[in-house]
Amino acid sequence: APGSAETLGLQGKLAIDIPSIRELAAWTGNPLDAPGEGLGPFNISGELEMTGAKIALTNAAIKLDEIVGQGLFSVDATGAKPMIKAELTVEELNLNPYLPPEQEGAEASGSSAGATGSGGGAGNEGWSDEPIDVSALGLFDADLAFNAGGILFKDVKIGKSSLTVVLKDSKLTADLAEMQLYDGAGKGKIVIDGAGGKPAIAADFDLANFQAGPFLNDLA
């Protein structure tokens, strides 16, 4: 009889091994336009459990290129909006394979001048005055946690970092509980409230014992 059947479920081990995300995307007719040379081998394994509109992946081991991590992921779509929960811990997050190649200074300056002309181009007129669209904050709720043993962005080295992101009723709170940066320790919080349609943004950061010399050297 309708309504009497039990909710269908699925439980077992999950293992996905993709030799190259880029090659797979190209093979399906949707080549990736992402910069850099990353997005190659991807592996994920863990315990998968599906019960109706609930999906959970626990004890997950994830490897993307040289990034190795562990964590869990779940989606609960039984309510008015989906609830996403995730925890991810990585040993080191090297962002360089996902960045566009650097241009030589002279070439970059020359191409920029040629593109804008004497009157200047639209891309160099300062900040856009278009309203920030925060409608996506109302599509789902989320509780996310990210931990990294280290982060590398170009030559800038960031030590142990811990970030949590909570999204509830169109209000996003990103809490940086820990960040080690050039002998310093930092923490901070960003709040974006889009419940009223127009974003209300607040930010507060604190960094102590930061050594500017080595940081500026790597940044240069």
Contacts in CASP RR format, 6 or more apart in sequence:
PFRMAT RR
TARGET T0000
AUTHOR 0000-0000-0000
METHOD contacts of the structure
MODEL  1
APGSAETLGLQGKLAIDIPSIRELAAWTGNPLDAPGEGLGPFNISGELEM
TGAKIALTNAAIKLDEIVGQGLFSVDATGAKPMIKAELTVEELNLNPYLP
PEQEGAEASGSSAGATGSGGGAGNEGWSDEPIDVSALGLFDADLAFNAGG
ILFKDVKIGKSSLTVVLKDSKLTADLAEMQLYDGAGKGKIVIDGAGGKPA
IAADFDLANFQAGPFLNDLA
7 51 0 8 1.000
7 52 0 8 1.000
8 51 0 8 1.000
8 52 0 8 1.000
9 49 0 8 1.000
9 50 0 8 1.000
9 51 0 8 1.000
9 52 0 8 1.000
10 48 0 8 1.000
10 49 0 8 1.000
10 50 0 8 1.000
10 51 0 8 1.000
11 47 0 8 1.000
11 48 0 8 1.000
11 49 0 8 1.000
11 50 0 8 1.000
12 47 0 8 1.000
12 48 0 8 1.000
12 49 0 8 1.000
13 45 0 8 1.000
13 46 0 8 1.000
13 47 0 8 1.000
13 48 0 8 1.000
14 44 0 8 1.000
14 45 0 8 1.000
14 46 0 8 1.000
14 47 0 8 1.000
14 48 0 8 1.000
14 57 0 8 1.000
15 44 0 8 1.000
15 45 0 8 1.000
15 46 0 8 1.000
16 42 0 8 1.000
16 43 0 8 1.000
16 44 0 8 1.000
16 45 0 8 1.000
17 42 0 8 1.000
17 43 0 8 1.000
18 24 0 8 1.000
18 40 0 8 1.000
18 41 0 8 1.000
18 42 0 8 1.000
18 43 0 8 1.000
19 40 0 8 1.000
19 41 0 8 1.000
20 39 0 8 1.000
20 40 0 8 1.000
20 41 0 8 1.000
21 32 0 8 1.000
21 39 0 8 1.000
21 40 0 8 1.000
21 41 0 8 1.000
21 42 0 8 1.000
22 31 0 8 1.000
22 32 0 8 1.000
22 38 0 8 1.000
22 39 0 8 1.000
22 40 0 8 1.000
23 40 0 8 1.000
25 31 0 8 1.000
25 32 0 8 1.000
26 32 0 8 1.000
32 39 0 8 1.000
34 98 0 8 1.000
35 98 0 8 1.000
35 99 0 8 1.000
35 100 0 8 1.000
35 101 0 8 1.000
36 97 0 8 1.000
36 98 0 8 1.000
36 99 0 8 1.000
36 100 0 8 1.000
36 101 0 8 1.000
37 97 0 8 1.000
38 65 0 8 1.000
38 97 0 8 1.000
38 98 0 8 1.000
39 64 0 8 1.000
39 65 0 8 1.000
39 98 0 8 1.000
40 64 0 8 1.000
40 65 0 8 1.000
41 63 0 8 1.000
41 64 0 8 1.000
41 65 0 8 1.000
42 63 0 8 1.000
42 64 0 8 1.000
43 61 0 8 1.000
43 62 0 8 1.000
43 63 0 8 1.000
44 57 0 8 1.000
44 60 0 8 1.000
44 61 0 8 1.000
44 62 0 8 1.000
44 63 0 8 1.000
45 60 0 8 1.000
45 61 0 8 1.000
46 57 0 8 1.000
46 58 0 8 1.000
46 59 0 8 1.000
46 60 0 8 1.000
46 61 0 8 1.000
47 57 0 8 1.000
47 58 0 8 1.000
47 59 0 8 1.000
48 55 0 8 1.000
48 56 0 8 1.000
48 57 0 8 1.000
49 55 0 8 1.000
49 56 0 8 1.000
49 57 0 8 1.000
49 58 0 8 1.000
50 56 0 8 1.000
52 78 0 8 1.000
53 76 0 8 1.000
53 77 0 8 1.000
53 78 0 8 1.000
54 74 0 8 1.000
54 75 0 8 1.000
54 76 0 8 1.000
54 77 0 8 1.000
54 78 0 8 1.000
55 74 0 8 1.000
55 75 0 8 1.000
56 72 0 8 1.000
56 73 0 8 1.000
56 74 0 8 1.000
56 75 0 8 1.000
57 72 0 8 1.000
57 73 0 8 1.000
57 74 0 8 1.000
58 71 0 8 1.000
58 72 0 8 1.000
59 70 0 8 1.000
59 71 0 8 1.000
59 72 0 8 1.000
60 70 0 8 1.000
60 71 0 8 1.000
60 72 0 8 1.000
60 73 0 8 1.000
61 69 0 8 1.000
61 70 0 8 1.000
62 68 0 8 1.000
62 69 0 8 1.000
62 70 0 8 1.000
62 71 0 8 1.000
62 88 0 8 1.000
63 69 0 8 1.000
65 97 0 8 1.000
66 94 0 8 1.000
66 97 0 8 1.000
67 90 0 8 1.000
67 92 0 8 1.000
67 93 0 8 1.000
67 94 0 8 1.000
68 90 0 8 1.000
68 91 0 8 1.000
69 88 0 8 1.000
69 89 0 8 1.000
69 90 0 8 1.000
69 91 0 8 1.000
70 88 0 8 1.000
70 89 0 8 1.000
71 86 0 8 1.000
71 87 0 8 1.000
71 88 0 8 1.000
71 89 0 8 1.000
72 85 0 8 1.000
72 86 0 8 1.000
72 87 0 8 1.000
73 84 0 8 1.000
73 85 0 8 1.000
73 86 0 8 1.000
73 87 0 8 1.000
74 84 0 8 1.000
74 85 0 8 1.000
74 86 0 8 1.000
75 82 0 8 1.000
75 83 0 8 1.000
75 84 0 8 1.000
75 85 0 8 1.000
76 82 0 8 1.000
76 83 0 8 1.000
76 85 0 8 1.000
77 83 0 8 1.000
81 138 0 8 1.000
81 139 0 8 1.000
81 140 0 8 1.000
81 141 0 8 1.000
82 139 0 8 1.000
82 140 0 8 1.000
82 141 0 8 1.000
83 140 0 8 1.000
83 141 0 8 1.000
83 142 0 8 1.000
83 143 0 8 1.000
84 140 0 8 1.000
84 141 0 8 1.000
84 142 0 8 1.000
84 143 0 8 1.000
84 144 0 8 1.000
85 142 0 8 1.000
85 143 0 8 1.000
85 144 0 8 1.000
86 142 0 8 1.000
86 143 0 8 1.000
86 144 0 8 1.000
86 145 0 8 1.000
87 144 0 8 1.000
87 145 0 8 1.000
87 146 0 8 1.000
88 145 0 8 1.000
88 146 0 8 1.000
88 147 0 8 1.000
89 146 0 8 1.000
89 147 0 8 1.000
89 148 0 8 1.000
90 147 0 8 1.000
90 148 0 8 1.000
90 149 0 8 1.000
91 148 0 8 1.000
91 149 0 8 1.000
91 150 0 8 1.000
92 148 0 8 1.000
92 149 0 8 1.000
92 150 0 8 1.000
92 151 0 8 1.000
92 152 0 8 1.000
93 148 0 8 1.000
93 149 0 8 1.000
93 150 0 8 1.000
93 151 0 8 1.000
93 152 0 8 1.000
94 151 0 8 1.000
94 152 0 8 1.000
95 151 0 8 1.000
95 152 0 8 1.000
95 153 0 8 1.000
96 152 0 8 1.000
96 153 0 8 1.000
96 154 0 8 1.000
99 153 0 8 1.000
99 154 0 8 1.000
103 111 0 8 1.000
112 124 0 8 1.000
115 121 0 8 1.000
116 123 0 8 1.000
116 124 0 8 1.000
131 198 0 8 1.000
132 199 0 8 1.000
134 170 0 8 1.000
134 192 0 8 1.000
134 194 0 8 1.000
134 197 0 8 1.000
134 198 0 8 1.000
134 199 0 8 1.000
135 197 0 8 1.000
137 167 0 8 1.000
137 170 0 8 1.000
137 171 0 8 1.000
137 172 0 8 1.000
137 192 0 8 1.000
137 194 0 8 1.000
138 167 0 8 1.000
138 169 0 8 1.000
138 170 0 8 1.000
138 194 0 8 1.000
140 167 0 8 1.000
141 167 0 8 1.000
141 168 0 8 1.000
141 169 0 8 1.000
142 165 0 8 1.000
142 166 0 8 1.000
142 167 0 8 1.000
143 164 0 8 1.000
143 165 0 8 1.000
143 166 0 8 1.000
143 167 0 8 1.000
144 164 0 8 1.000
144 165 0 8 1.000
144 166 0 8 1.000
145 162 0 8 1.000
145 163 0 8 1.000
145 164 0 8 1.000
145 165 0 8 1.000
146 161 0 8 1.000
146 162 0 8 1.000
146 163 0 8 1.000
146 164 0 8 1.000
146 165 0 8 1.000
147 160 0 8 1.000
147 161 0 8 1.000
147 162 0 8 1.000
147 163 0 8 1.000
148 158 0 8 1.000
148 159 0 8 1.000
148 160 0 8 1.000
148 161 0 8 1.000
148 162 0 8 1.000
149 159 0 8 1.000
149 160 0 8 1.000
149 161 0 8 1.000
150 157 0 8 1.000
150 158 0 8 1.000
150 159 0 8 1.000
150 160 0 8 1.000
150 161 0 8 1.000
151 157 0 8 1.000
151 158 0 8 1.000
151 159 0 8 1.000
151 161 0 8 1.000
152 158 0 8 1.000
154 218 0 8 1.000
154 219 0 8 1.000
155 218 0 8 1.000
155 219 0 8 1.000
156 215 0 8 1.000
156 218 0 8 1.000
156 219 0 8 1.000
157 182 0 8 1.000
157 218 0 8 1.000
158 179 0 8 1.000
158 180 0 8 1.000
158 181 0 8 1.000
159 179 0 8 1.000
159 180 0 8 1.000
159 181 0 8 1.000
160 178 0 8 1.000
160 179 0 8 1.000
160 180 0 8 1.000
161 176 0 8 1.000
161 178 0 8 1.000
161 179 0 8 1.000
161 180 0 8 1.000
162 176 0 8 1.000
162 177 0 8 1.000
162 178 0 8 1.000
162 179 0 8 1.000
163 174 0 8 1.000
163 175 0 8 1.000
163 176 0 8 1.000
163 177 0 8 1.000
164 174 0 8 1.000
164 175 0 8 1.000
164 177 0 8 1.000
165 172 0 8 1.000
165 173 0 8 1.000
165 174 0 8 1.000
165 175 0 8 1.000
166 172 0 8 1.000
166 173 0 8 1.000
166 175 0 8 1.000
167 173 0 8 1.000
169 195 0 8 1.000
170 193 0 8 1.000
170 194 0 8 1.000
170 195 0 8 1.000
170 196 0 8 1.000
170 197 0 8 1.000
171 191 0 8 1.000
171 192 0 8 1.000
171 193 0 8 1.000
171 194 0 8 1.000
171 195 0 8 1.000
172 190 0 8 1.000
172 191 0 8 1.000
172 192 0 8 1.000
172 193 0 8 1.000
173 189 0 8 1.000
173 190 0 8 1.000
173 191 0 8 1.000
174 189 0 8 1.000
174 190 0 8 1.000
174 191 0 8 1.000
175 188 0 8 1.000
175 189 0 8 1.000
176 186 0 8 1.000
176 187 0 8 1.000
176 188 0 8 1.000
176 189 0 8 1.000
176 205 0 8 1.000
177 187 0 8 1.000
178 185 0 8 1.000
178 186 0 8 1.000
178 187 0 8 1.000
179 185 0 8 1.000
179 186 0 8 1.000
179 187 0 8 1.000
180 186 0 8 1.000
181 207 0 8 1.000
181 210 0 8 1.000
181 215 0 8 1.000
182 210 0 8 1.000
182 211 0 8 1.000
182 212 0 8 1.000
182 213 0 8 1.000
182 214 0 8 1.000
182 215 0 8 1.000
183 209 0 8 1.000
183 210 0 8 1.000
183 211 0 8 1.000
183 214 0 8 1.000
184 207 0 8 1.000
184 208 0 8 1.000
184 209 0 8 1.000
184 210 0 8 1.000
184 211 0 8 1.000
185 207 0 8 1.000
185 208 0 8 1.000
185 209 0 8 1.000
186 205 0 8 1.000
186 206 0 8 1.000
186 207 0 8 1.000
186 208 0 8 1.000
186 210 0 8 1.000
187 205 0 8 1.000
187 206 0 8 1.000
188 203 0 8 1.000
188 204 0 8 1.000
188 205 0 8 1.000
188 206 0 8 1.000
189 203 0 8 1.000
189 204 0 8 1.000
189 205 0 8 1.000
190 201 0 8 1.000
190 202 0 8 1.000
190 203 0 8 1.000
191 200 0 8 1.000
191 201 0 8 1.000
191 202 0 8 1.000
191 203 0 8 1.000
192 199 0 8 1.000
192 200 0 8 1.000
192 201 0 8 1.000
193 199 0 8 1.000
193 200 0 8 1.000
193 201 0 8 1.000
194 200 0 8 1.000
END
